[in-house]
Amino acid sequence: MSTYDIIPVPIQTLTSDEQIRAYVNPTRMTILAMLAKEKNSVSGIARQLGVHPANLTHHFKLLEKVGLIELVEKRETGKNLEKYYRAKAYHFVVSAGEQPSGQKALALSILRDNLDAALRTVADPADERIVLGAMKTVRLHPADVEKFAQKLLDLLGEFEEHAAETGEVYSLNVSLYPAEAANLSAPKVTIHIEGK
């Protein structure tokens, strides 16, 4: 079958919303890091990650669609055709558009995409892993917004310090964004959901 390989470029800057949204996902970032080292198939990556290949197929399709990976080889494996991919770069750098409104919308879109992926992950009612969802909406003075933004960044740093070689993989996303306060019937709205 057809076979060739590419040498990834050292760094690729991602500027389109489509590429950035495809990249900023923990699973896809892992796939890209693995495909930067060597070409591999969906099945090969799935074996290394200890997951079923069906869990990764849509990630590969999206990465190929937005041009972050490239099909470099097709192998006949009896009754199947195995496709091998390679990352287009060793490292990817996100550079959101210059319009602040576009950057804000992109940041929230990335959070939404990651939450959608998390919903698919915990769809099994037998899954007993901890899930915590909390949201609170209040009015803030402009000076306080910067203080809370820094506290959230500090929390993410502390979360990262606890990274371990073993255990369950968890994502922590935090966001601080303006809400349509005019629609609030009360000065405070709180949503808090915990699950096991």
TAZI-V651126 format. One record per run of one state. SS is the DSSP state (@ for helix, = for strand, . for the rest). FROM is the first residue (numbers start at 1). TO is the last residue. If there is no record, write none. Layout:
ss->SS from->FROM to->TO
ss->SS from->FROM to->TO
This chain:
ss->. from->1 to->2
ss->= from->3 to->3
ss->. from->4 to->8
ss->= from->9 to->14
ss->. from->15 to->16
ss->@ from->17 to->23
ss->. from->24 to->25
ss->@ from->26 to->37
ss->. from->38 to->39
ss->= from->40 to->41
ss->@ from->42 to->49
ss->. from->50 to->52
ss->@ from->53 to->55
ss->. from->56 to->56
ss->@ from->57 to->65
ss->. from->66 to->68
ss->= from->69 to->76
ss->. from->77 to->80
ss->= from->81 to->87
ss->. from->88 to->88
ss->= from->89 to->94
ss->. from->95 to->99
ss->@ from->100 to->121
ss->. from->122 to->130
ss->= from->131 to->138
ss->. from->139 to->141
ss->@ from->142 to->161
ss->. from->162 to->180
ss->@ from->181 to->183
ss->. from->184 to->187
ss->= from->188 to->195
ss->. from->196 to->196
